[in-house]
Amino acid sequence: MTIIQQFSRQLEQEAQTTRKMLSIVPDDKYDWKPHTKSMTMKRLVTHIAELPSWIKMTLTTDELDFSKNPYKVENITNNGELLNYFERMVEEGKEYLKEDYADSLSENWTLRDGETIYDVSPKVDVLRMALSQIIHHRAQLGVYLRLLDIPIPGSYGPSADEGFKA
């Protein structure tokens, strides 16, 4: 199995779990956040949904410069829109996880804001980070939902709400 095939497989597996988590986000909690320094629920779930779009960006560009590309947040107002947006981003990601891009995986990709460079990494590492970010923020969403006393589905096995006993 090639690295591209591995990433494609992981994207599909993580999308299944992420879809379950996003599908239970209540529309009336989009403005909620657990702490003043935390993102709102809306900002968090929108970020989770957009992360598969980093696949295309990573494979088709050499950098993201926030000073030239101000960050634009998709305006999601309900769960239906959220799931639709997520599905579009997953499909886009799948379209770019092709062997055509395999030779570029060792090329560097830069995250910056003008002269301030946050990271320079090979594209293969940026893809890995993007998929890890989906997992990381999905876990964060699990905490948000748990604090709201919303039963959460398991990720890699059953959750406590599905009968798992620690």
Steps between C-alpha positions, in 0.01 A plus 500: 500500500642839401509798735226666291282190538568501874395864530189431293407207722557704815292789366210265435528337843524832684215644291269222620569581866498876444166478319348331807631772730395792279153355450412539870599865541183685604410806293417694816854459642700660218582806715595295807858465619636339817748776585568860401819391320324218314353512152124506471338173403430647156862598444624161619267288287557720195875454542461123532286496185746707298816307591475250212540802267860523621575197283441693177675809633804298607533307177437791262690786670833560669371712787217669681575864575226646718608855404417425135209264567299626796320218673135476398269294715210322329174635640332191642170558677363150556588133507381431146730767362784371717468142374464616140815712531692213660397260223612748233838541669548124538416444132741775401773344714441160340527655152853618576630189675624360171830345400552799267611694809725232652820652359426833670466357852864566587477866392479760776182684583499818709245645742559870554355840567711731288856485631400292803553135417311256721610178334689356205443128453493246220154471347471143629528635856246775431251239376560296813450812714174585322359154569627518859328837539169338408555245777620761750212739448247218487619398848462861607144490366443187709588700810264781397218251449576318824488830692155558347399150612449385142576129454793453266574217259821302527795576279713187501267285705195563717471815711378506859160598355496181295563273794881499529609459861842638589 
